[in-house]
Amino acid sequence: MDVTKHTQGDVVMWQRAKMVYSILLFSFALFFCAQSMAQPSKLTIACAANFSATMNKLVNLFQLQMSKSTEVRVVTGSSGALASQIQHGAPFDVYFSADHALPQRLKQAGLGYESIVYAKGELVLYASVQNEHLLSDWRQALATATVAIANPKLAPYGRAALQVLQTQNVTPQRIVQGTSVLQAFQFVESGHAQLGLIAKSLLQADHLGTYIPLPIEWYEPIEQHALLLTPHPSAKAFFDFVQSDAAKQLINASGYR
């Protein structure tokens, strides 16, 4: 009898221990799940320099609309330099290029999932000071000035600038090249160049200069494409957000078509 009671007691104790273990395991699972949900998702965006100011506005709007906290990091540079980093394994989730060719090449190389047109850029001739001569005779102004453009090998706005000079048969006194259209703009602002062929979107903030919109027929269309690089939910959410009406209105108001 004693042996039987002892065996039944062991069974009861084992069942209780098993129940306690299951409860603890379930509690730990809930804890770690809650911790995971509490952590903000992370998103890294590669952004062409011409779009950097607009991207900051989009990120702010995106974060306001998201129910879950999303930590967003934006890396800015020329489209070509960013594409090269992606080819070499840079951990970007979404790539915003200033053209269509680079995202297409990356996608053909097996990098990325889907692409969209997110903006159409415009080129302007810019002087950092009020310049009536620029408005009356821009050809002469270009021919006698140091002109800043983005590097045509790296930046679509640089290629467009070169096309304008070639199609209009204008040769500046000197050309200085920035690694991006943003740096070309900074060359003009700092006085290293008198004029710049830059993106209209860079002039949305207050400035004291003069600019002339250039006919879009003078250069190849600057159709800017975004490429989704990873299947992460936060990346897909931002990629979809950029296509929303609210995002499109913001982009149009920032100097893009």
C-alpha positions in Angstrom: 0.0 0.0 0.0 2.7 2.4 0.9 4.4 1.9 -2.4 1.1 2.6 -4.3 0.5 5.8 -2.3 4.0 7.0 -2.8 3.7 6.4 -6.6 0.4 8.3 -6.8 1.9 11.1 -4.8 4.8 11.3 -7.2 2.4 11.5 -10.1 0.5 14.3 -8.5 3.7 16.2 -7.8 4.9 15.7 -11.3 1.6 17.0 -12.8 1.8 20.1 -10.6 5.4 20.7 -11.6 4.4 20.3 -15.2 1.6 22.8 -14.8 3.8 25.3 -13.1 6.5 24.9 -15.8 3.9 25.5 -18.5 2.6 28.6 -16.8 6.1 30.0 -16.5 6.9 29.2 -20.1 3.7 30.9 -21.2 4.5 34.0 -19.0 8.0 34.3 -20.5 6.6 34.0 -24.0 4.1 36.8 -23.3 6.9 38.9 -21.8 9.3 38.6 -24.7 6.4 39.2 -27.2 5.5 42.4 -25.3 9.1 43.5 -25.3 9.4 42.9 -29.1 6.2 44.8 -29.7 7.4 47.7 -27.6 10.6 48.0 -29.6 10.3 50.5 -32.5 10.7 49.0 -36.0 13.8 50.3 -37.9 13.9 51.6 -41.4 17.0 52.8 -43.4 16.4 54.9 -46.5 18.9 55.7 -49.2 17.8 59.1 -50.6 19.1 61.1 -53.6 20.4 64.5 -52.4 17.9 66.6 -54.3 15.1 64.9 -52.4 16.6 65.1 -48.9 14.5 68.0 -47.6 11.3 66.5 -49.0 12.2 63.1 -47.5 12.5 64.6 -44.0 9.0 66.0 -44.4 7.7 62.6 -45.6 9.3 60.8 -42.7 7.7 63.1 -40.2 4.3 62.7 -41.8 4.8 58.9 -42.0 5.7 58.6 -38.3 2.6 60.7 -37.3 0.4 58.3 -39.2 1.9 55.0 -38.0 0.3 53.4 -34.9 3.6 51.6 -34.2 6.8 53.6 -33.5 9.2 53.4 -36.4 12.8 54.5 -36.2 13.8 56.0 -39.6 17.4 56.7 -40.7 17.9 58.6 -43.9 21.3 58.3 -45.8 21.7 61.1 -48.4 24.1 61.1 -51.4 24.3 61.1 -55.2 22.1 58.5 -56.8 25.1 56.8 -58.4 27.1 56.6 -55.1 24.1 55.2 -53.2 23.5 52.6 -56.0 27.1 51.5 -55.7 26.8 51.1 -51.9 23.7 49.0 -52.4 25.6 46.7 -54.9 28.2 46.3 -52.2 25.8 45.2 -49.6 24.8 48.4 -47.8 21.8 47.6 -45.5 19.2 49.9 -47.1 15.5 49.1 -47.1 14.3 51.6 -49.7 16.3 53.4 -52.4 15.0 56.8 -53.7 17.0 57.6 -56.9 16.9 60.8 -59.0 16.5 58.7 -62.1 14.9 55.5 -63.4 18.0 53.7 -64.8 19.8 53.0 -61.6 16.9 51.3 -59.8 16.2 49.3 -63.0 19.8 48.1 -63.1 19.7 47.1 -59.4 16.5 45.2 -59.9 17.9 43.4 -63.0 20.8 42.4 -60.8 18.4 40.7 -58.4 18.5 43.6 -55.8 15.0 44.8 -55.0 11.4 43.8 -55.3 9.3 46.6 -56.9 9.8 50.2 -58.1 7.6 53.2 -58.6 7.8 56.7 -60.0 7.7 59.0 -56.9 8.6 62.4 -58.5 9.5 64.2 -61.7 12.3 66.8 -61.2 12.9 70.2 -62.8 16.2 72.0 -63.5 16.7 75.7 -62.9 19.5 78.2 -63.5 20.3 79.8 -60.1 22.3 82.7 -58.8 22.7 83.2 -55.1 22.1 87.0 -55.4 19.5 89.1 -57.1 20.7 89.3 -60.7 18.7 91.2 -63.3 21.3 90.4 -65.9 20.6 86.7 -65.4 17.0 87.3 -66.3 17.7 89.4 -69.4 20.6 87.5 -70.9 21.2 84.1 -69.2 23.3 82.8 -72.1 25.9 85.6 -71.6 25.7 85.1 -67.9 26.6 81.4 -68.2 29.4 82.1 -70.7 31.1 84.5 -68.3 30.6 82.7 -65.0 31.8 79.8 -62.9 28.9 77.4 -63.1 28.2 74.6 -60.6 26.6 71.4 -61.7 26.4 67.9 -60.2 28.8 65.3 -61.4 27.1 63.9 -64.6 28.6 60.4 -63.9 26.9 60.2 -60.5 23.9 62.4 -60.5 20.9 62.6 -63.0 20.6 66.4 -62.4 24.3 66.7 -63.5 23.5 64.8 -66.7 20.5 67.1 -67.3 22.7 70.2 -66.7 25.3 69.0 -69.2 22.5 68.3 -71.8 21.2 71.9 -71.4 24.7 73.3 -72.0 25.2 71.1 -75.0 21.8 71.5 -76.6 21.9 75.3 -76.1 25.6 75.5 -77.3 26.7 77.4 -74.2 30.2 77.0 -72.7 30.7 78.5 -69.2 34.0 80.2 -68.4 34.5 77.4 -65.8 32.5 74.4 -64.5 32.8 73.1 -61.0 31.2 69.7 -60.2 29.7 68.6 -56.9 29.3 65.0 -55.9 25.5 65.7 -55.8 23.1 68.4 -56.9 22.9 69.5 -53.3 26.7 70.1 -53.2 26.4 72.0 -56.5 23.8 74.3 -54.9 26.1 74.7 -51.9 28.9 75.8 -54.2 26.7 78.7 -55.4 25.6 79.6 -51.9 29.2 79.7 -50.6 30.4 81.9 -53.5 32.6 79.2 -55.1 30.4 79.6 -58.2 28.4 82.5 -59.5 25.7 80.3 -61.1 24.3 76.8 -60.7 22.2 74.4 -62.8 20.4 72.7 -60.0 17.1 71.1 -58.9 14.1 73.4 -58.4 13.2 71.5 -55.3 16.3 72.8 -53.5 14.9 76.4 -53.6 11.7 75.7 -51.6 13.3 77.2 -48.4 13.8 81.0 -48.1 16.7 82.2 -50.3 17.8 85.6 -51.5 18.8 84.5 -55.0 17.4 84.5 -58.5 16.4 81.5 -60.5 15.1 80.8 -64.0 13.1 77.6 -64.8 14.6 75.9 -67.8 12.4 74.4 -70.5 12.0 70.6 -69.9 12.5 70.1 -73.6 16.2 71.0 -73.2 17.0 67.8 -71.2 15.9 64.3 -70.8 13.0 63.9 -68.3 14.2 63.5 -64.8 11.8 60.7 -63.7 12.7 59.7 -60.2 12.1 56.1 -59.1 12.1 54.4 -55.7 13.1 50.8 -55.3 11.9 48.6 -52.4 15.0 46.6 -51.4 13.8 44.5 -48.5 10.5 42.7 -47.6 10.4 44.2 -44.1 6.9 45.4 -43.1 8.2 48.8 -42.2 9.9 49.2 -45.5 6.8 48.1 -47.4 4.6 50.4 -45.3 6.8 53.4 -46.2 6.9 52.4 -49.8 3.1 52.3 -49.9 2.8 55.5 -48.0 4.9 57.4 -50.6 2.2 56.5 -53.1 -0.7 57.9 -50.9 -2.5 61.2 -51.8 -1.1 63.0 -48.8 2.5 62.1 -49.8 1.9 63.1 -53.4 0.5 66.5 -52.4 3.6 67.1 -50.2 6.0 66.1 -53.0 4.2 68.3 -55.6 4.4 71.2 -53.1 8.1 70.7 -52.8 9.1 71.6 -56.4 8.4 68.4 -58.3 5.9 67.5 -60.9 
